[in-house]
Amino acid sequence: MMNNFYATCSDENILALISEQDDELAFAELYNRYFKTLFNYAYSKVNDRFTAQEIVQELFVNVWQNRRQNHVECGRPFLFTIAKRLIISFFRKEYTRQHHYGQWEIHRSDSSDAADQPTLASDLQNRYEEGLHLLSSKCHDVFVLSRKGFSNKQIGEQLGISEKTVEQHITKALRILKAHLKEHMICALLLFPLF
């Protein structure tokens, strides 16, 4: 019955409940209403499922963390404005990464010592595998299946968990692996299609 109350609220009322009362059920309602739409929008722009998912997860984290500052008159445009900003930010970072990669390629081709490359790749592979061992058993299984190309739905069916739980495990795994590979991040971006 309580959930029915939220289902009948306008987006603006939901956002007011979130900002004025820290209402987690209202936040869950907003998430359920817009996750798929925002995901599809982000995916249409970045053309990568995992990046789109991360953008939308970050969007909702921002909404919750900044709930006291958000005085919103119209919910849908507000959410899409945040999504656009995050997508632009992603492309800026991607441009910077490509620029650094280009610089790295120039320096690498100038250097006659390319023998370090296999060592670097091996070291990075070891760090990546160490990072996988930091994940809980279920999180590890979800992440490995996602990297093998299984959809969230297929993973959920295979492991007997909801798609939302699959999304949460993937997001958690990416966060842990990013932290673990931080000092190797540029190499990680170049050698592994993780991020």
C-alpha positions as CSV (number, residue, x, y, z in Angstrom):
1,M,0.0,0.0,0.0
2,M,2.9,2.3,0.9
3,N,4.6,1.6,-2.5
4,N,1.2,2.4,-4.1
5,F,1.4,5.8,-2.6
6,Y,4.8,6.5,-4.2
7,A,3.6,5.1,-7.5
8,T,0.8,7.8,-7.6
9,C,3.2,10.7,-6.8
10,S,4.4,13.1,-9.5
11,D,8.2,13.2,-10.1
12,E,8.3,16.6,-8.5
13,N,6.6,15.3,-5.3
14,I,9.0,12.3,-5.3
15,L,12.0,14.7,-5.5
16,A,10.5,16.9,-2.8
17,L,10.2,13.8,-0.5
18,I,13.8,12.9,-1.2
19,S,15.2,16.4,-0.6
20,E,13.0,17.4,2.3
21,Q,12.6,14.1,4.2
22,D,15.5,12.0,3.0
23,D,12.9,9.5,1.9
24,E,14.6,6.3,0.7
25,L,11.4,4.7,-0.6
26,A,10.8,7.8,-2.7
27,F,14.3,7.5,-4.0
28,A,13.8,3.9,-4.9
29,E,10.6,4.9,-6.8
30,L,12.5,7.5,-8.8
31,Y,15.2,5.0,-9.6
32,N,12.7,2.4,-10.7
33,R,10.9,5.0,-12.8
34,Y,13.9,6.3,-14.7
35,F,16.7,3.8,-14.6
36,K,15.8,2.1,-17.9
37,T,15.0,5.3,-19.7
38,L,18.2,7.0,-18.6
39,F,20.2,3.9,-19.3
40,N,18.8,3.7,-22.9
41,Y,19.5,7.4,-23.4
42,A,23.1,7.1,-22.1
43,Y,23.7,4.0,-24.1
44,S,22.5,5.7,-27.3
45,K,25.2,8.4,-26.7
46,V,28.2,6.3,-25.4
47,N,27.4,3.0,-27.2
48,D,28.7,0.9,-24.3
49,R,26.5,-0.9,-21.8
50,F,28.9,-0.8,-18.9
51,T,29.7,2.9,-19.4
52,A,26.0,3.7,-19.7
53,Q,25.2,1.8,-16.6
54,E,28.0,3.6,-14.7
55,I,26.8,7.0,-15.9
56,V,23.2,6.3,-14.6
57,Q,24.4,4.8,-11.3
58,E,26.6,8.0,-10.8
59,L,23.5,10.1,-11.7
60,F,21.4,8.5,-9.0
61,V,24.3,8.7,-6.5
62,N,24.5,12.5,-7.3
63,V,20.8,13.0,-6.9
64,W,20.9,11.3,-3.4
65,Q,24.1,13.0,-2.2
66,N,22.9,16.5,-3.4
67,R,19.3,16.0,-2.3
68,R,19.4,19.0,0.0
69,Q,20.5,21.4,-2.7
70,N,18.1,20.1,-5.4
71,H,15.0,22.3,-5.6
72,V,13.4,21.0,-8.8
73,E,10.3,22.2,-10.5
74,C,10.3,19.5,-13.3
75,G,11.7,16.1,-12.6
76,R,12.3,14.5,-16.0
77,P,14.3,17.5,-17.6
78,F,16.3,17.7,-14.3
79,L,17.4,14.0,-14.6
80,F,18.2,14.3,-18.3
81,T,20.2,17.4,-17.7
82,I,22.4,15.5,-15.1
83,A,22.7,12.6,-17.6
84,K,23.9,15.0,-20.3
85,R,26.5,16.6,-18.0
86,L,27.8,13.1,-17.0
87,I,27.9,12.0,-20.7
88,I,29.9,15.2,-21.6
89,S,32.2,14.5,-18.7
90,F,32.7,11.0,-19.9
91,F,33.6,12.2,-23.4
92,R,36.0,14.8,-22.0
93,K,37.8,12.1,-19.9
94,E,37.8,9.8,-23.0
95,Y,39.3,12.6,-25.1
96,T,42.0,13.2,-22.4
97,R,42.7,9.5,-22.2
98,Q,43.0,9.2,-26.0
99,H,45.4,12.3,-26.0
100,H,47.6,10.7,-23.3
101,Y,47.5,7.4,-25.2
102,G,48.6,9.3,-28.3
103,Q,51.5,10.9,-26.3
104,W,52.4,7.5,-24.8
105,E,52.4,6.0,-28.3
106,I,54.8,8.7,-29.6
107,H,57.2,8.2,-26.6
108,R,56.9,4.4,-26.9
109,S,57.8,4.5,-30.7
110,D,60.7,6.9,-29.9
111,S,62.0,4.4,-27.4
112,S,64.0,1.5,-28.7
113,D,63.3,-0.4,-25.5
114,A,59.9,-2.1,-26.3
115,A,61.0,-5.1,-24.3
116,D,59.2,-3.6,-21.2
117,Q,55.8,-4.0,-22.8
118,P,55.3,-7.8,-22.1
119,T,56.5,-7.2,-18.6
120,L,54.0,-4.3,-18.1
121,A,51.2,-6.4,-19.6
122,S,52.1,-9.3,-17.3
123,D,52.3,-7.1,-14.2
124,L,48.9,-5.5,-15.1
125,Q,47.4,-9.0,-15.6
126,N,48.6,-10.0,-12.2
127,R,47.2,-6.9,-10.6
128,Y,43.9,-7.5,-12.3
129,E,43.7,-11.1,-11.1
130,E,44.7,-9.9,-7.6
131,G,41.8,-7.4,-7.8
132,L,39.4,-10.2,-8.8
133,H,40.3,-12.0,-5.6
134,L,39.2,-9.0,-3.6
135,L,35.7,-9.5,-4.8
136,S,33.2,-11.6,-2.9
137,S,32.3,-14.9,-4.4
138,K,29.0,-13.8,-5.9
139,C,30.4,-10.4,-7.1
140,H,33.3,-12.3,-8.7
141,D,30.9,-14.7,-10.5
142,V,28.7,-11.9,-11.8
143,F,31.6,-9.8,-13.0
144,V,33.3,-12.7,-14.8
145,L,30.1,-13.6,-16.5
146,S,29.5,-10.0,-17.5
147,R,32.9,-9.9,-19.1
148,K,32.1,-13.0,-21.1
149,G,29.3,-11.2,-22.8
150,F,26.3,-12.5,-20.8
151,S,23.4,-10.0,-20.3
152,N,22.4,-8.9,-16.8
153,K,19.2,-10.9,-17.3
154,Q,21.1,-14.1,-18.3
155,I,23.5,-13.7,-15.4
156,G,20.6,-13.2,-13.0
157,E,18.8,-16.3,-14.3
158,Q,22.0,-18.3,-14.1
159,L,22.9,-17.3,-10.5
160,G,19.3,-17.0,-9.2
161,I,19.5,-13.2,-8.5
162,S,17.6,-10.2,-9.7
163,E,18.9,-8.0,-12.6
164,K,19.2,-5.1,-10.1
165,T,21.4,-7.2,-7.9
166,V,23.5,-8.1,-11.0
167,E,23.9,-4.3,-11.7
168,Q,24.9,-3.7,-8.2
169,H,27.6,-6.4,-8.2
170,I,29.0,-5.1,-11.5
171,T,29.2,-1.6,-10.2
172,K,30.8,-2.7,-7.0
173,A,33.3,-4.9,-8.9
174,L,34.3,-2.0,-11.2
175,R,34.7,0.3,-8.2
176,I,37.0,-2.2,-6.4
177,L,39.0,-3.0,-9.5
178,K,39.5,0.6,-10.4
179,A,40.8,1.4,-6.9
180,H,43.1,-1.7,-7.1
181,L,44.4,-0.8,-10.5
182,K,44.6,3.0,-9.8
183,E,48.4,3.3,-10.3
184,H,48.2,1.2,-13.5
185,M,45.1,3.1,-14.7
186,I,46.4,4.4,-18.1
187,C,47.9,1.0,-18.9
188,A,44.7,-0.7,-17.7
189,L,42.6,1.5,-20.0
190,L,44.9,0.6,-22.9
191,L,45.2,-3.1,-22.4
192,F,41.9,-4.2,-20.9
193,P,38.4,-3.4,-22.0
194,L,37.3,-3.1,-18.4
195,F,36.3,0.5,-18.0
